[in-house]
Amino acid sequence: MPAMVEITNAEKTYKGGFQALKGVNLEIREGEILALLGPNGAGKTTLISTICGITMPTGGTIRVGGHDVVTEFRKARALIGLVPQELTLEPFETVWSAVRFSRGLFGAAPDEAYLDDLLKRLSLFDKKHSQLQELSGGMKRRVLIAKALSHDPKVLFLDEPTAGVDVELRRDMWEIVSALKETGVTIILTTHYIEEAEAMADRIGVISDGQLLLVEETASLMARLGKKEMRISLAEPLTEVPASVSDYELTLEEDGALLIYTYDTRAERTGIARLVAALAEAGVVISDVETRQSSLEDIFVGLVRKNDKEDAA
């Protein structure tokens, strides 16, 4: 599958010396959904802004559909639709005029049939002549998507599309995004909702402190999430893992008072029963046992912490 967006050593340093992007390299494939995760200030919005031509990169190259976003700005920007997080709409404008005006901004020829079909796909057709101030928050967000798609772009950026949206509307948004993917639109999504990335994305990228820490197929990442922990609280702390259970994936924490066993839930046998028996034979007294499933959030937090420690070193 060809790359629709190609980012090579992208950098962005502001006048005060703050470096928002630090040599980002990323290829986004045509027709895929990429979820970009990161804490506030990680560089997500800056990266989107440089791809969309809102902010100029200070280093590296960015191409959209083969067009350089700096030297071929108009051709690159014509391929992009952007849905901002903020509900920035003119309250007295109608849905129809807002969407038609956005199409005109890109120099696209009038096409009422396309816009009507777009409004139908977004469940906005019956609100076509309604003023934007009359719409609910969820409907206004749909209008933002319609405006972004009005010129039939090949790449759609969604910046926190479900922020402030209730659970039902969030599900509707997921369905809209899935339907857009079916038409071949490449979608880049920023979100704080871990489950959103899991449910929708083909690949997940993690960004922190202006650096891309991870880009991985969602299915592959989910396979890593098959890991589960059994946290064994001990009646008496240990100074080391007993030799008789050294073959197990065990670590000692909390000054030897906690023994953690990591195992694969998809394996035919977890080995838990044999481990407990082996610990008893070794004279280890267990006071409590707790299990927990690792999550994408655990991986995300772990990567960010690791990056912070490396930077501090």
MIKE-214202 format. One line per field, with one value per residue (C-alpha): residue number from 1; residue in three letters; x, y, z. Coordinates in steps of 0.02 Angstrom, whole numbers. Each point is the difference from the previous one (the first is absolute). Layout:
// MIKE-214202
nr <- NUM, ...
rest <- ALA, ...
c1 <- X, ...
c2 <- Y, ...
c3 <- Z, ...
***
This chain:
// MIKE-214202
nr <- 1, 2, 3, 4, 5, 6, 7, 8, 9, 10, 11, 12, 13, 14, 15, 16, 17, 18, 19, 20, 21, 22, 23, 24, 25, 26, 27, 28, 29, 30, 31, 32, 33, 34, 35, 36, 37, 38, 39, 40, 41, 42, 43, 44, 45, 46, 47, 48, 49, 50, 51, 52, 53, 54, 55, 56, 57, 58, 59, 60, 61, 62, 63, 64, 65, 66, 67, 68, 69, 70, 71, 72, 73, 74, 75, 76, 77, 78, 79, 80, 81, 82, 83, 84, 85, 86, 87, 88, 89, 90, 91, 92, 93, 94, 95, 96, 97, 98, 99, 100, 101, 102, 103, 104, 105, 106, 107, 108, 109, 110, 111, 112, 113, 114, 115, 116, 117, 118, 119, 120, 121, 122, 123, 124, 125, 126, 127, 128, 129, 130, 131, 132, 133, 134, 135, 136, 137, 138, 139, 140, 141, 142, 143, 144, 145, 146, 147, 148, 149, 150, 151, 152, 153, 154, 155, 156, 157, 158, 159, 160, 161, 162, 163, 164, 165, 166, 167, 168, 169, 170, 171, 172, 173, 174, 175, 176, 177, 178, 179, 180, 181, 182, 183, 184, 185, 186, 187, 188, 189, 190, 191, 192, 193, 194, 195, 196, 197, 198, 199, 200, 201, 202, 203, 204, 205, 206, 207, 208, 209, 210, 211, 212, 213, 214, 215, 216, 217, 218, 219, 220, 221, 222, 223, 224, 225, 226, 227, 228, 229, 230, 231, 232, 233, 234, 235, 236, 237, 238, 239, 240, 241, 242, 243, 244, 245, 246, 247, 248, 249, 250, 251, 252, 253, 254, 255, 256, 257, 258, 259, 260, 261, 262, 263, 264, 265, 266, 267, 268, 269, 270, 271, 272, 273, 274, 275, 276, 277, 278, 279, 280, 281, 282, 283, 284, 285, 286, 287, 288, 289, 290, 291, 292, 293, 294, 295, 296, 297, 298, 299, 300, 301, 302, 303, 304, 305, 306, 307, 308, 309, 310, 311, 312, 313
rest <- MET, PRO, ALA, MET, VAL, GLU, ILE, THR, ASN, ALA, GLU, LYS, THR, TYR, LYS, GLY, GLY, PHE, GLN, ALA, LEU, LYS, GLY, VAL, ASN, LEU, GLU, ILE, ARG, GLU, GLY, GLU, ILE, LEU, ALA, LEU, LEU, GLY, PRO, ASN, GLY, ALA, GLY, LYS, THR, THR, LEU, ILE, SER, THR, ILE, CYS, GLY, ILE, THR, MET, PRO, THR, GLY, GLY, THR, ILE, ARG, VAL, GLY, GLY, HIS, ASP, VAL, VAL, THR, GLU, PHE, ARG, LYS, ALA, ARG, ALA, LEU, ILE, GLY, LEU, VAL, PRO, GLN, GLU, LEU, THR, LEU, GLU, PRO, PHE, GLU, THR, VAL, TRP, SER, ALA, VAL, ARG, PHE, SER, ARG, GLY, LEU, PHE, GLY, ALA, ALA, PRO, ASP, GLU, ALA, TYR, LEU, ASP, ASP, LEU, LEU, LYS, ARG, LEU, SER, LEU, PHE, ASP, LYS, LYS, HIS, SER, GLN, LEU, GLN, GLU, LEU, SER, GLY, GLY, MET, LYS, ARG, ARG, VAL, LEU, ILE, ALA, LYS, ALA, LEU, SER, HIS, ASP, PRO, LYS, VAL, LEU, PHE, LEU, ASP, GLU, PRO, THR, ALA, GLY, VAL, ASP, VAL, GLU, LEU, ARG, ARG, ASP, MET, TRP, GLU, ILE, VAL, SER, ALA, LEU, LYS, GLU, THR, GLY, VAL, THR, ILE, ILE, LEU, THR, THR, HIS, TYR, ILE, GLU, GLU, ALA, GLU, ALA, MET, ALA, ASP, ARG, ILE, GLY, VAL, ILE, SER, ASP, GLY, GLN, LEU, LEU, LEU, VAL, GLU, GLU, THR, ALA, SER, LEU, MET, ALA, ARG, LEU, GLY, LYS, LYS, GLU, MET, ARG, ILE, SER, LEU, ALA, GLU, PRO, LEU, THR, GLU, VAL, PRO, ALA, SER, VAL, SER, ASP, TYR, GLU, LEU, THR, LEU, GLU, GLU, ASP, GLY, ALA, LEU, LEU, ILE, TYR, THR, TYR, ASP, THR, ARG, ALA, GLU, ARG, THR, GLY, ILE, ALA, ARG, LEU, VAL, ALA, ALA, LEU, ALA, GLU, ALA, GLY, VAL, VAL, ILE, SER, ASP, VAL, GLU, THR, ARG, GLN, SER, SER, LEU, GLU, ASP, ILE, PHE, VAL, GLY, LEU, VAL, ARG, LYS, ASN, ASP, LYS, GLU, ASP, ALA, ALA
c1 <- 0, 79, 37, -121, 97, 190, 89, 190, 102, -134, 52, -84, 91, -88, 83, 26, 101, -135, 14, -175, 50, 164, 39, -168, -3, -166, -87, -190, -74, -140, -170, 58, -53, 147, -33, 126, 10, 98, -14, -40, 147, 70, 1, -159, -79, 167, 24, -174, 25, 161, -79, -149, 111, -63, 173, 160, 128, 175, 81, -33, -130, -185, -95, -185, -49, 178, -11, 118, -101, 119, 46, -166, -114, -160, 9, 38, -133, -133, 17, -29, -154, 21, -127, 59, -41, -86, -178, 41, -160, -99, -162, -118, 64, -96, 75, -12, 83, 141, 42, -18, 111, 137, 0, 18, 151, 97, -49, -104, -140, -178, -69, -167, -21, 164, -41, -175, 73, 128, -135, -100, 151, 25, -186, -10, -112, -159, 93, 60, -90, 15, 106, 154, -54, -152, 106, 60, 185, 8, -83, 118, 146, -76, -9, 186, 32, -112, 95, 165, -62, -88, 140, 17, 173, 102, 67, -105, 71, -111, 67, -87, -162, -97, 59, -150, -115, -107, 21, -141, 64, 176, -59, -84, 164, 91, -126, 24, 189, -14, -116, 123, 139, -105, 0, 191, 30, 161, -40, 118, -82, 64, -88, 15, -118, 104, -150, -33, 171, -24, -171, 35, 183, 97, 160, 39, 137, 60, 80, 81, 111, 1, 62, -91, 28, -98, -99, -74, -140, -147, -18, 183, -18, -155, 98, 119, -151, -30, 123, -75, 77, -27, 53, 46, 11, 119, -17, 190, 106, 127, 174, -1, -110, 22, 106, -137, -115, 133, -71, -157, -13, 8, 54, 12, -70, -43, 160, -31, -177, -81, 34, -64, -30, -29, -84, -91, -189, -7, 118, -72, 64, 42, 107, -84, -43, 178, 74, -106, 47, 185, -5, -80, 137, 130, -77, -70, -159, -128, -113, -100, -15, -64, -3, -5, -6, 126, -76, 48, 3, 132, 109, -28, 43, 151, 68, -22, 85, 143, 24, -2, 133, 111, -15, 44, 153
c2 <- 0, 168, 137, 146, 102, -8, 86, 0, 73, 132, 133, 153, 125, 159, 170, -20, -157, -126, -155, -69, -134, -94, -95, -87, -137, -76, -73, -5, -121, 39, -50, -40, 71, 54, 47, 119, -7, 113, 107, 186, 94, -158, 76, -76, 165, 69, -153, 16, 187, -26, -133, 113, 150, 102, -1, -5, -134, 60, -160, -159, -30, -41, -60, -32, -98, 29, 189, 95, 98, 148, 13, -70, 66, 20, -174, -80, 99, -41, -183, 35, 23, 56, -16, 106, -40, 167, 26, 154, 35, 154, -18, 84, -92, -150, -172, 10, 170, -49, -157, 82, 146, -119, -87, 167, 47, -139, 59, -156, 17, 0, -176, -5, -187, -38, 114, -72, -176, 56, 72, -161, -105, 107, -1, 187, 9, 34, 143, 73, 167, 12, 135, -68, 76, -116, -158, -109, -15, -170, 69, 149, -120, -90, 168, 25, -169, 48, 163, -94, -123, 129, 6, -191, -14, -159, 28, 45, 61, -18, 92, -73, -30, -67, 124, 54, -122, -126, -188, -20, 140, -68, -166, 91, 89, -165, -63, 157, -21, -184, 46, 133, -128, -112, 139, 2, 154, -3, 51, 65, 9, 78, -57, -14, -149, -158, -109, 111, -39, -185, -5, 104, 7, -111, 65, 95, 129, 66, 172, 84, 153, 26, -176, -148, -141, -138, -38, -174, -98, -3, -188, -24, 119, -91, -163, 77, 37, -186, 13, -9, 25, -98, 105, -111, 86, -90, -23, 20, 102, -90, 61, -96, -115, -181, -104, -132, 123, 91, -71, 104, 181, 73, 169, 62, 170, 103, -50, -184, -1, -19, -135, 34, -141, 50, -128, -14, -21, -77, -143, -173, -3, 151, -96, 84, -160, -68, 168, 9, -179, 34, 156, -102, -133, 139, 58, 163, 51, 92, 128, 60, -23, 125, -8, 143, 14, 113, 133, 118, 135, -97, -10, 184, 56, -115, 68, 181, -34, -90, 145, 125, -100, -11, 188, 33, -112
c3 <- 0, -52, 125, -4, 128, 10, 144, 0, 145, 33, 125, 71, 110, 54, 19, 186, -32, 48, -109, -26, -127, 7, -160, -26, -132, -51, -152, 1, -125, -119, 70, 177, 168, 108, 181, 76, 189, 115, 157, -9, -76, -81, -175, -73, -53, -62, -109, -73, -28, -96, -111, -35, -37, 147, 79, -102, 48, 39, -61, -98, -136, 1, -154, -23, -155, -62, 19, 115, 128, -15, -184, -65, 135, -102, -77, 168, 95, -130, 50, 185, 109, 180, 140, 148, 179, 30, -62, -104, -98, -48, 102, -124, -153, -66, -17, -189, -17, 119, -96, -171, 54, 60, -168, -87, 106, -84, -173, -32, -126, 69, 17, 89, -30, 90, 146, 17, 4, 128, 114, -16, 48, 154, 46, -28, -153, 97, 87, -164, 20, 190, 79, 89, 166, -3, -4, 143, 38, -86, -157, -3, 3, -149, -90, 32, -81, -147, -22, 3, -131, -109, -130, -4, 81, 3, 177, 152, 166, 153, 152, 153, -97, 149, 132, 102, -91, 95, -20, -128, -111, 17, -70, -143, -36, -7, -129, -104, 1, -48, -144, -60, 0, -112, -130, 0, 108, 101, 180, 133, 170, 161, 157, 189, 0, 0, -44, -151, -72, 35, -84, -155, -50, -119, 81, 158, 22, 168, 7, 149, 18, -188, -37, -77, 123, -84, -158, -2, -80, 120, -16, 45, 146, 60, -5, 126, 108, 20, 144, 173, 171, 159, 147, 147, 169, 117, 187, 18, -123, -109, -44, -164, -104, 60, -119, -10, -92, -102, -162, 23, -59, 175, 71, 178, 48, 154, 90, -28, 68, -171, -129, -176, -124, -181, -111, -166, 17, -174, 45, 21, 179, 107, 124, 148, 93, -18, 55, 158, 43, -32, 111, 140, -15, 10, 164, -71, 91, -107, 85, -150, -189, -129, -190, -123, -190, -85, -111, -139, 132, 97, -156, -36, 176, 4, -163, 55, 167, -85, -119, 144, 93, -155, -26, 182, -15
***
